[in-house]
């Protein structure tokens, strides 16, 4: 005979695709019963009306229940949580954090702010691929597209379709970020309103206070859950966003992206210096567009050579620990085309030299344990 507990056990394997928790743990299973003939009745409650994951959840519930031995059919009823039930859920998910910055210096999550001195060095492409490579290592990864003027992460990760960027789900005041390649992603591009003609090509013209509030809201209201690594794709240069990130995430490490040419190296050093002035430390340098491999085995240095090593050496000056050159990522057609099609090269062509170089950085980051204690904010340097 089938009993309700057997069905509940099967439903514990159904995962909410946005929250990434079992629906039984989220109190989404409201009622289970089985009649004498073995026909099951299940009522589930979605978090909100119009939940984008509704079809997926309903399909997974049907599959889980009908796979239980001796179940002879299923009557499934789908409803929506009451405001009180939804509020209780968001409070339980947030725990003691409530509406507070999830990534303070005391957080065990490793936070990496990815910066560059100038635009056009492939910072967002490297960041997106690095996030996916970290997820491939089995880590729980979040990615904040903090490049509010030139947001491109959603497109690189395939979250833009027909010019419309996939939007996050709001559960009261909690924001559930879209997930791409097992990476939880949030971007200002996801908050533009397509009904007002605001698509992926819309420009955002904000000043310092608005930028600070936006980054703060991403760190407070977006439900990333328990991450191993959080990456932030910063705008190029040393402006308001870089300073805000330094204030909001004083325990973050910094990855500096540069190209081999001296002009890029000069300004890349400045971005690392500013990070230190806000209390952060430079974890390493990644040199992008390092060279174009030729059929005869030689390398064509279209943008010169040595820029990454120069940035690492200059950021090491006066420091107790050296700043390493983590990788030199060669020019790659597949890396560029993957950014256009929304399929990262670490997925589409993992043996490409560019993918191998990015994956080597991911392996280095993955080998670091989660933080045990945070670093204090150096108020004298702000």
C-alpha positions as a Markdown table, in Angstrom:
| # | Residue | x | y | z |
|---|---|---|---|---|
| 1 | Unk | 0.0 | 0.0 | 0.0 |
| 2 | Unk | 1.1 | 3.5 | -0.8 |
| 3 | Unk | 1.1 | 6.1 | 2.0 |
| 4 | Unk | 1.5 | 9.8 | 2.1 |
| 5 | Unk | 5.0 | 9.7 | 3.6 |
| 6 | Unk | 6.2 | 7.6 | 0.7 |
| 7 | Unk | 5.0 | 10.2 | -1.7 |
| 8 | Unk | 6.4 | 13.0 | 0.4 |
| 9 | Unk | 9.8 | 11.3 | 0.3 |
| 10 | Unk | 9.6 | 11.2 | -3.5 |
| 11 | Unk | 8.7 | 14.9 | -3.6 |
| 12 | Unk | 11.8 | 15.7 | -1.5 |
| 13 | Unk | 13.7 | 15.1 | -4.7 |
| 14 | Unk | 11.8 | 17.8 | -6.6 |
| 15 | Unk | 14.0 | 21.0 | -6.6 |
| 16 | Unk | 12.6 | 24.5 | -7.1 |
| 17 | Unk | 14.7 | 25.6 | -10.1 |
| 18 | Unk | 15.0 | 29.2 | -8.9 |
| 19 | Unk | 15.6 | 28.7 | -5.2 |
| 20 | Unk | 17.5 | 25.4 | -5.6 |
| 21 | Unk | 15.9 | 23.8 | -2.6 |
| 22 | Unk | 13.5 | 20.8 | -2.3 |
| 23 | Unk | 9.9 | 21.9 | -2.5 |
| 24 | Unk | 9.2 | 20.0 | 0.7 |
| 25 | Unk | 11.7 | 22.1 | 2.5 |
| 26 | Unk | 10.1 | 25.3 | 1.1 |
| 27 | Unk | 6.6 | 24.3 | 2.4 |
| 28 | Unk | 5.3 | 24.2 | -1.2 |
| 29 | Unk | 3.7 | 20.8 | -0.6 |
| 30 | Unk | 0.4 | 21.6 | 1.0 |
| 31 | Unk | -1.5 | 18.3 | 1.1 |
| 32 | Unk | -0.9 | 14.7 | 0.2 |
| 33 | Unk | -3.4 | 11.8 | 0.3 |
| 34 | Unk | -3.9 | 8.4 | -1.3 |
| 35 | Unk | -7.2 | 6.6 | -1.8 |
| 36 | Unk | -7.8 | 2.9 | -1.5 |
| 37 | Unk | -7.2 | 2.3 | -5.2 |
| 38 | Unk | -3.8 | 3.9 | -5.0 |
| 39 | Unk | -4.7 | 7.2 | -6.7 |
| 40 | Unk | -2.8 | 10.1 | -5.2 |
| 41 | Unk | -3.9 | 13.6 | -4.6 |
| 42 | Unk | -1.3 | 16.3 | -4.2 |
| 43 | Unk | -1.7 | 20.0 | -3.7 |
| 44 | Unk | 1.3 | 22.3 | -4.1 |
| 45 | Unk | 1.6 | 26.0 | -3.6 |
| 46 | Unk | 3.8 | 28.2 | -5.8 |
| 47 | Unk | 5.5 | 31.2 | -4.3 |
| 48 | Unk | 3.8 | 33.8 | -6.6 |
| 49 | Unk | 1.2 | 34.1 | -9.3 |
| 50 | Unk | 2.7 | 33.6 | -12.7 |
| 51 | Unk | 5.8 | 31.8 | -11.3 |
| 52 | Unk | 8.1 | 31.3 | -14.3 |
| 53 | Unk | 9.1 | 27.9 | -12.9 |
| 54 | Unk | 5.5 | 26.6 | -12.6 |
| 55 | Unk | 5.5 | 24.3 | -15.6 |
| 56 | Unk | 8.9 | 22.8 | -14.6 |
| 57 | Unk | 7.8 | 22.2 | -11.0 |
| 58 | Unk | 4.4 | 20.7 | -12.1 |
| 59 | Unk | 6.2 | 18.3 | -14.5 |
| 60 | Unk | 8.7 | 17.2 | -11.9 |
| 61 | Unk | 6.0 | 16.7 | -9.3 |
| 62 | Unk | 4.0 | 14.5 | -11.7 |
| 63 | Unk | 7.1 | 12.5 | -12.6 |
| 64 | Unk | 8.2 | 12.0 | -8.9 |
| 65 | Unk | 4.7 | 10.9 | -7.7 |
| 66 | Unk | 3.9 | 8.6 | -10.6 |
| 67 | Unk | 7.3 | 6.9 | -10.2 |
| 68 | Unk | 6.4 | 5.7 | -6.6 |
| 69 | Unk | 5.6 | 2.0 | -6.7 |
| 70 | Unk | 1.8 | 1.2 | -6.5 |
| 71 | Unk | 0.7 | 4.7 | -7.3 |
| 72 | Unk | -2.1 | 4.4 | -9.8 |
| 73 | Unk | -2.6 | 8.0 | -11.1 |
| 74 | Unk | -2.3 | 11.5 | -9.7 |
| 75 | Unk | -4.7 | 14.4 | -9.2 |
| 76 | Unk | -2.5 | 17.5 | -8.9 |
| 77 | Unk | -3.8 | 20.8 | -7.7 |
| 78 | Unk | -1.7 | 23.9 | -8.0 |
| 79 | Unk | -2.3 | 27.1 | -6.0 |
| 80 | Unk | -0.3 | 30.0 | -4.7 |
| 81 | Unk | 1.0 | 30.8 | -1.2 |
| 82 | Unk | -0.8 | 33.4 | 0.9 |
| 83 | Unk | 1.0 | 36.6 | 1.7 |
| 84 | Unk | 1.7 | 35.3 | 5.3 |
| 85 | Unk | 3.1 | 32.0 | 3.9 |
| 86 | Unk | 5.3 | 33.8 | 1.4 |
| 87 | Unk | 6.6 | 36.2 | 4.1 |
| 88 | Unk | 7.4 | 33.3 | 6.4 |
| 89 | Unk | 9.3 | 31.6 | 3.5 |
| 90 | Unk | 11.4 | 34.6 | 2.7 |
| 91 | Unk | 12.3 | 35.1 | 6.4 |
| 92 | Unk | 13.3 | 31.5 | 6.8 |
| 93 | Unk | 15.4 | 31.6 | 3.6 |
| 94 | Unk | 17.2 | 34.7 | 4.7 |
| 95 | Unk | 17.7 | 33.5 | 8.3 |
| 96 | Unk | 19.5 | 35.9 | 10.6 |
| 97 | Unk | 20.6 | 38.1 | 7.6 |
| 98 | Unk | 17.1 | 39.6 | 7.0 |
| 99 | Unk | 17.6 | 42.5 | 4.6 |
| 100 | Unk | 21.3 | 43.0 | 5.1 |
| 101 | Unk | 24.5 | 42.7 | 3.0 |
| 102 | Unk | 25.1 | 38.9 | 2.6 |
| 103 | Unk | 28.8 | 39.3 | 1.9 |
| 104 | Unk | 30.3 | 41.3 | 4.7 |
| 105 | Unk | 33.9 | 40.7 | 5.7 |
| 106 | Unk | 32.8 | 38.0 | 8.1 |
| 107 | Unk | 31.0 | 36.0 | 5.3 |
| 108 | Unk | 32.7 | 32.7 | 4.3 |
| 109 | Unk | 32.0 | 33.4 | 0.6 |
| 110 | Unk | 35.1 | 34.3 | -1.4 |
| 111 | Unk | 34.3 | 37.5 | -3.2 |
| 112 | Unk | 36.3 | 38.6 | -6.3 |
| 113 | Unk | 35.8 | 42.0 | -7.9 |
| 114 | Unk | 37.0 | 41.8 | -11.5 |
| 115 | Unk | 38.3 | 45.1 | -12.8 |
| 116 | Unk | 40.3 | 46.7 | -15.6 |
| 117 | Unk | 41.8 | 50.1 | -16.2 |
| 118 | Unk | 40.1 | 50.6 | -19.6 |
| 119 | Unk | 37.3 | 49.1 | -21.7 |
| 120 | Unk | 37.7 | 46.7 | -24.5 |
| 121 | Unk | 40.0 | 44.3 | -22.8 |
| 122 | Unk | 37.5 | 41.4 | -22.6 |
| 123 | Unk | 36.8 | 41.8 | -18.9 |
| 124 | Unk | 33.2 | 40.7 | -19.1 |
| 125 | Unk | 33.9 | 37.7 | -21.4 |
| 126 | Unk | 36.7 | 36.5 | -19.1 |
| 127 | Unk | 34.5 | 37.0 | -16.0 |
| 128 | Unk | 31.5 | 35.1 | -17.4 |
| 129 | Unk | 33.7 | 32.2 | -18.5 |
| 130 | Unk | 35.5 | 32.1 | -15.2 |
| 131 | Unk | 32.1 | 32.0 | -13.3 |
| 132 | Unk | 31.0 | 29.0 | -15.4 |
| 133 | Unk | 34.4 | 27.3 | -15.0 |
| 134 | Unk | 34.1 | 27.6 | -11.2 |
| 135 | Unk | 30.6 | 26.1 | -11.3 |
| 136 | Unk | 32.1 | 23.2 | -13.4 |
| 137 | Unk | 34.5 | 22.7 | -10.5 |
| 138 | Unk | 31.4 | 22.0 | -8.3 |
| 139 | Unk | 31.3 | 25.3 | -6.5 |
| 140 | Unk | 28.2 | 27.4 | -5.8 |
| 141 | Unk | 28.8 | 30.5 | -7.8 |
| 142 | Unk | 27.1 | 33.9 | -8.0 |
| 143 | Unk | 27.8 | 36.7 | -10.6 |
| 144 | Unk | 26.9 | 40.4 | -10.2 |
| 145 | Unk | 27.0 | 42.4 | -13.4 |
| 146 | Unk | 28.1 | 45.6 | -11.7 |
| 147 | Unk | 29.0 | 47.2 | -15.1 |
| 148 | Unk | 25.9 | 49.3 | -15.0 |
| 149 | Unk | 26.8 | 51.4 | -18.1 |
| 150 | Unk | 28.0 | 48.5 | -20.3 |
| 151 | Unk | 26.1 | 45.5 | -18.9 |
| 152 | Unk | 26.8 | 42.5 | -21.1 |
| 153 | Unk | 26.9 | 39.5 | -18.8 |
| 154 | Unk | 23.3 | 38.4 | -19.5 |
| 155 | Unk | 24.0 | 38.2 | -23.3 |
| 156 | Unk | 27.3 | 36.4 | -22.8 |
| 157 | Unk | 25.5 | 33.8 | -20.7 |
| 158 | Unk | 22.6 | 33.3 | -23.0 |
| 159 | Unk | 20.0 | 35.2 | -20.9 |
| 160 | Unk | 18.9 | 37.5 | -23.7 |
| 161 | Unk | 16.4 | 36.3 | -26.2 |
| 162 | Unk | 15.1 | 38.4 | -29.1 |
| 163 | Unk | 16.5 | 41.5 | -27.5 |
| 164 | Unk | 14.7 | 40.8 | -24.2 |
| 165 | Unk | 16.7 | 40.0 | -21.1 |
| 166 | Unk | 15.4 | 37.3 | -18.8 |
| 167 | Unk | 14.1 | 39.0 | -15.6 |
| 168 | Unk | 14.5 | 37.8 | -12.0 |
| 169 | Unk | 11.5 | 36.6 | -10.0 |
| 170 | Unk | 10.4 | 38.7 | -7.1 |
| 171 | Unk | 9.0 | 37.0 | -4.0 |
| 172 | Unk | 7.9 | 40.0 | -1.9 |
| 173 | Unk | 11.1 | 42.0 | -1.3 |
| 174 | Unk | 13.3 | 39.1 | -2.2 |
| 175 | Unk | 14.8 | 38.8 | -5.7 |
| 176 | Unk | 15.5 | 35.3 | -7.2 |
| 177 | Unk | 18.3 | 35.7 | -9.8 |
| 178 | Unk | 18.2 | 33.8 | -13.1 |
| 179 | Unk | 20.5 | 30.8 | -13.4 |
| 180 | Unk | 22.7 | 30.2 | -16.4 |
| 181 | Unk | 25.2 | 27.3 | -16.6 |
| 182 | Unk | 24.6 | 26.7 | -12.8 |
| 183 | Unk | 25.7 | 30.4 | -12.1 |
| 184 | Unk | 23.2 | 32.7 | -10.3 |
| 185 | Unk | 23.3 | 36.0 | -12.3 |
| 186 | Unk | 22.0 | 39.5 | -11.6 |
| 187 | Unk | 22.4 | 42.5 | -13.8 |
| 188 | Unk | 20.9 | 46.0 | -14.1 |
| 189 | Unk | 19.9 | 44.8 | -17.6 |
| 190 | Unk | 17.4 | 42.5 | -16.0 |
| 191 | Unk | 15.4 | 45.4 | -14.5 |
| 192 | Unk | 14.7 | 47.3 | -17.7 |
| 193 | Unk | 11.0 | 47.2 | -18.7 |
| 194 | Unk | 10.5 | 45.7 | -22.2 |
| 195 | Unk | 6.9 | 47.1 | -22.1 |
| 196 | Unk | 8.4 | 50.6 | -22.2 |
| 197 | Unk | 10.8 | 49.8 | -25.0 |
| 198 | Unk | 13.7 | 49.1 | -22.7 |
| 199 | Unk | 15.6 | 46.2 | -24.2 |
| 200 | Unk | 19.1 | 44.9 | -24.1 |
| 201 | Unk | 20.2 | 48.0 | -26.1 |
| 202 | Unk | 18.9 | 50.5 | -23.6 |
| 203 | Unk | 21.4 | 52.9 | -22.1 |
| 204 | Unk | 21.6 | 53.6 | -18.3 |
| 205 | Unk | 22.6 | 57.1 | -17.3 |
| 206 | Unk | 23.0 | 57.2 | -13.5 |
| 207 | Unk | 25.2 | 59.1 | -11.1 |
| 208 | Unk | 27.0 | 58.0 | -8.0 |
| 209 | Unk | 24.2 | 57.8 | -5.4 |
| 210 | Unk | 22.0 | 55.7 | -7.6 |
| 211 | Unk | 24.9 | 53.4 | -8.6 |
| 212 | Unk | 25.7 | 52.8 | -4.9 |
| 213 | Unk | 22.1 | 52.0 | -4.0 |
| 214 | Unk | 21.9 | 49.6 | -6.9 |
| 215 | Unk | 25.0 | 47.6 | -5.9 |
| 216 | Unk | 23.8 | 47.7 | -2.3 |
| 217 | Unk | 20.4 | 46.3 | -3.3 |
| 218 | Unk | 22.1 | 43.5 | -5.3 |
| 219 | Unk | 24.0 | 42.4 | -2.2 |
| 220 | Unk | 21.0 | 42.8 | 0.1 |
| 221 | Unk | 17.8 | 41.8 | -1.7 |
| 222 | Unk | 19.0 | 39.2 | -4.2 |
| 223 | Unk | 18.8 | 35.7 | -2.7 |
| 224 | Unk | 22.1 | 34.0 | -3.7 |
| 225 | Unk | 21.8 | 31.5 | -0.8 |
| 226 | Unk | 25.0 | 30.0 | 0.4 |
| 227 | Unk | 27.7 | 30.7 | -2.2 |
| 228 | Unk | 31.3 | 29.5 | -2.3 |
| 229 | Unk | 32.3 | 32.3 | -4.7 |
| 230 | Unk | 30.8 | 35.6 | -5.8 |
| 231 | Unk | 32.2 | 37.4 | -8.8 |
| 232 | Unk | 31.5 | 41.0 | -9.6 |
| 233 | Unk | 32.1 | 42.4 | -13.1 |
| 234 | Unk | 33.0 | 46.0 | -12.5 |
| 235 | Unk | 32.9 | 48.9 | -15.0 |
| 236 | Unk | 36.3 | 49.8 | -16.4 |
| 237 | Unk | 38.3 | 52.5 | -14.7 |
| 238 | Unk | 38.3 | 53.8 | -11.1 |
| 239 | Unk | 34.9 | 55.5 | -10.7 |
| 240 | Unk | 32.0 | 55.4 | -8.4 |
| 241 | Unk | 31.2 | 51.7 | -8.7 |
| 242 | Unk | 34.7 | 50.6 | -7.8 |
| 243 | Unk | 34.6 | 52.8 | -4.7 |
| 244 | Unk | 31.2 | 51.6 | -3.7 |
| 245 | Unk | 32.3 | 48.0 | -4.1 |
| 246 | Unk | 35.3 | 48.7 | -1.9 |
| 247 | Unk | 33.1 | 50.2 | 0.8 |
| 248 | Unk | 30.4 | 47.5 | 0.6 |
| 249 | Unk | 32.8 | 44.5 | 0.2 |
| 250 | Unk | 35.9 | 45.3 | 2.1 |
| 251 | Unk | 36.9 | 41.7 | 2.3 |
| 252 | Unk | 36.9 | 41.2 | -1.4 |
| 253 | Unk | 39.8 | 40.1 | -3.5 |
| 254 | Unk | 40.5 | 41.8 | -6.9 |
| 255 | Unk | 41.3 | 40.3 | -10.2 |
| 256 | Unk | 42.8 | 42.7 | -12.7 |
| 257 | Unk | 42.2 | 42.1 | -16.4 |
| 258 | Unk | 44.6 | 43.6 | -18.9 |
| 259 | Unk | 45.9 | 43.1 | -22.4 |
| 260 | Unk | 49.6 | 42.8 | -23.4 |
| 261 | Unk | 49.9 | 46.3 | -24.8 |
| 262 | Unk | 51.6 | 48.9 | -22.5 |
| 263 | Unk | 48.7 | 51.4 | -22.7 |
| 264 | Unk | 46.3 | 48.9 | -21.2 |
| 265 | Unk | 48.9 | 47.9 | -18.6 |
| 266 | Unk | 49.4 | 51.4 | -17.4 |
| 267 | Unk | 45.7 | 52.0 | -16.6 |
| 268 | Unk | 45.2 | 48.5 | -15.2 |
| 269 | Unk | 47.7 | 49.2 | -12.5 |
| 270 | Unk | 45.6 | 52.2 | -11.4 |
| 271 | Unk | 42.5 | 50.0 | -10.9 |
| 272 | Unk | 44.5 | 47.7 | -8.6 |
| 273 | Unk | 45.9 | 50.7 | -6.6 |
| 274 | Unk | 42.3 | 52.1 | -6.1 |
| 275 | Unk | 41.2 | 48.7 | -4.9 |
| 276 | Unk | 43.9 | 48.7 | -2.2 |
| 277 | Unk | 43.0 | 52.2 | -1.2 |
| 278 | Unk | 39.5 | 50.9 | -0.3 |
| 279 | Unk | 40.9 | 48.0 | 1.8 |
| 280 | Unk | 40.8 | 45.2 | -0.8 |
| 281 | Unk | 43.7 | 43.1 | -1.9 |
| 282 | Unk | 44.8 | 42.1 | -5.4 |
| 283 | Unk | 44.6 | 38.4 | -5.9 |
| 284 | Unk | 46.2 | 38.3 | -9.3 |
| 285 | Unk | 46.3 | 39.5 | -12.9 |
| 286 | Unk | 44.8 | 37.9 | -16.0 |
| 287 | Unk | 46.3 | 38.9 | -19.3 |
| 288 | Unk | 43.7 | 38.6 | -22.1 |
| 289 | Unk | 44.3 | 38.7 | -25.9 |
| 290 | Unk | 47.8 | 37.4 | -25.2 |
| 291 | Unk | 48.5 | 36.3 | -28.8 |
| 292 | Unk | 47.0 | 34.5 | -31.8 |
| 293 | Unk | 48.3 | 30.9 | -32.3 |
| 294 | Unk | 49.2 | 30.3 | -36.0 |
| 295 | Unk | 48.9 | 27.0 | -37.9 |
| 296 | Unk | 52.7 | 26.6 | -37.9 |
| 297 | Unk | 52.8 | 26.7 | -34.1 |
| 298 | Unk | 54.1 | 30.3 | -33.8 |
| 299 | Unk | 52.1 | 33.0 | -32.0 |
| 300 | Unk | 51.2 | 36.4 | -33.5 |
| 301 | Unk | 51.3 | 39.1 | -30.8 |
| 302 | Unk | 48.7 | 41.4 | -32.2 |
| 303 | Unk | 48.7 | 43.5 | -29.1 |
| 304 | Unk | 52.3 | 43.2 | -28.1 |
| 305 | Unk | 53.5 | 41.1 | -25.2 |
| 306 | Unk | 54.5 | 41.4 | -21.5 |
| 307 | Unk | 51.7 | 43.6 | -20.3 |
| 308 | Unk | 50.3 | 41.1 | -17.9 |
| 309 | Unk | 53.7 | 40.4 | -16.3 |
| 310 | Unk | 54.3 | 44.2 | -16.1 |
| 311 | Unk | 51.0 | 44.8 | -14.3 |
| 312 | Unk | 51.7 | 42.0 | -11.8 |
| 313 | Unk | 55.3 | 43.3 | -11.1 |
| 314 | Unk | 54.1 | 46.8 | -10.6 |
| 315 | Unk | 51.3 | 45.8 | -8.2 |
| 316 | Unk | 53.8 | 43.7 | -6.3 |
| 317 | Unk | 56.1 | 46.7 | -5.5 |
| 318 | Unk | 56.0 | 47.5 | -1.8 |
| 319 | Unk | 53.9 | 44.4 | -0.9 |
| 320 | Unk | 54.8 | 41.5 | 1.3 |
| 321 | Unk | 53.2 | 38.9 | -1.0 |
| 322 | Unk | 53.8 | 38.9 | -4.8 |
| 323 | Unk | 50.8 | 39.5 | -7.1 |
| 324 | Unk | 50.9 | 36.6 | -9.6 |
| 325 | Unk | 50.1 | 36.6 | -13.3 |
| 326 | Unk | 47.4 | 34.0 | -13.1 |
| 327 | Unk | 47.0 | 33.3 | -16.8 |
| 328 | Unk | 47.6 | 34.6 | -20.3 |
| 329 | Unk | 44.4 | 34.0 | -22.3 |
| 330 | Unk | 45.2 | 33.8 | -26.1 |
| 331 | Unk | 43.1 | 35.4 | -28.7 |
| 332 | Unk | 40.4 | 33.0 | -29.7 |
| 333 | Unk | 37.6 | 33.1 | -32.3 |
| 334 | Unk | 35.6 | 30.6 | -30.3 |
| 335 | Unk | 35.9 | 32.8 | -27.2 |
| 336 | Unk | 34.6 | 35.8 | -29.1 |
| 337 | Unk | 31.8 | 33.9 | -30.9 |
| 338 | Unk | 30.7 | 32.3 | -27.6 |
| 339 | Unk | 30.1 | 35.7 | -26.2 |
| 340 | Unk | 27.9 | 36.6 | -29.1 |
| 341 | Unk | 25.8 | 33.4 | -29.0 |
| 342 | Unk | 25.5 | 33.1 | -25.3 |
| 343 | Unk | 27.5 | 29.8 | -25.0 |
| 344 | Unk | 30.8 | 30.3 | -23.0 |
| 345 | Unk | 33.9 | 28.7 | -24.5 |
| 346 | Unk | 34.5 | 26.6 | -21.3 |
| 347 | Unk | 31.3 | 24.8 | -22.2 |
| 348 | Unk | 31.3 | 24.8 | -26.0 |
| 349 | Unk | 35.0 | 24.2 | -26.7 |
| 350 | Unk | 36.8 | 23.2 | -23.4 |
| 351 | Unk | 40.0 | 22.2 | -25.2 |
| 352 | Unk | 40.5 | 25.6 | -26.8 |
| 353 | Unk | 43.7 | 27.2 | -25.4 |
| 354 | Unk | 41.6 | 30.2 | -24.2 |
| 355 | Unk | 39.3 | 27.8 | -22.3 |
| 356 | Unk | 42.2 | 25.9 | -20.8 |
| 357 | Unk | 43.8 | 29.2 | -19.6 |
| 358 | Unk | 40.5 | 30.4 | -17.9 |
| 359 | Unk | 40.0 | 27.0 | -16.4 |
| 360 | Unk | 43.4 | 27.1 | -14.8 |
| 361 | Unk | 42.4 | 30.3 | -13.0 |
| 362 | Unk | 39.2 | 28.6 | -11.8 |
| 363 | Unk | 41.1 | 25.6 | -10.5 |
| 364 | Unk | 43.4 | 28.0 | -8.6 |
| 365 | Unk | 40.5 | 29.8 | -7.0 |
| 366 | Unk | 38.6 | 26.5 | -6.3 |
| 367 | Unk | 41.6 | 25.3 | -4.4 |
| 368 | Unk | 41.3 | 28.1 | -1.9 |
| 369 | Unk | 39.1 | 27.1 | 1.2 |
| 370 | Unk | 36.1 | 29.2 | 2.2 |
| 371 | Unk | 37.0 | 32.0 | 4.4 |
| 372 | Unk | 37.1 | 31.3 | 8.2 |
| 373 | Unk | 37.2 | 35.0 | 9.3 |
| 374 | Unk | 36.9 | 38.2 | 7.5 |
| 375 | Unk | 39.3 | 41.1 | 7.2 |
| 376 | Unk | 38.5 | 44.3 | 8.9 |
| 377 | Unk | 37.7 | 47.4 | 6.9 |
| 378 | Unk | 40.6 | 49.9 | 7.0 |
| 379 | Unk | 38.7 | 53.1 | 7.6 |
| 380 | Unk | 41.9 | 55.2 | 7.5 |
| 381 | Unk | 42.3 | 54.4 | 3.8 |
| 382 | Unk | 38.8 | 55.5 | 2.7 |
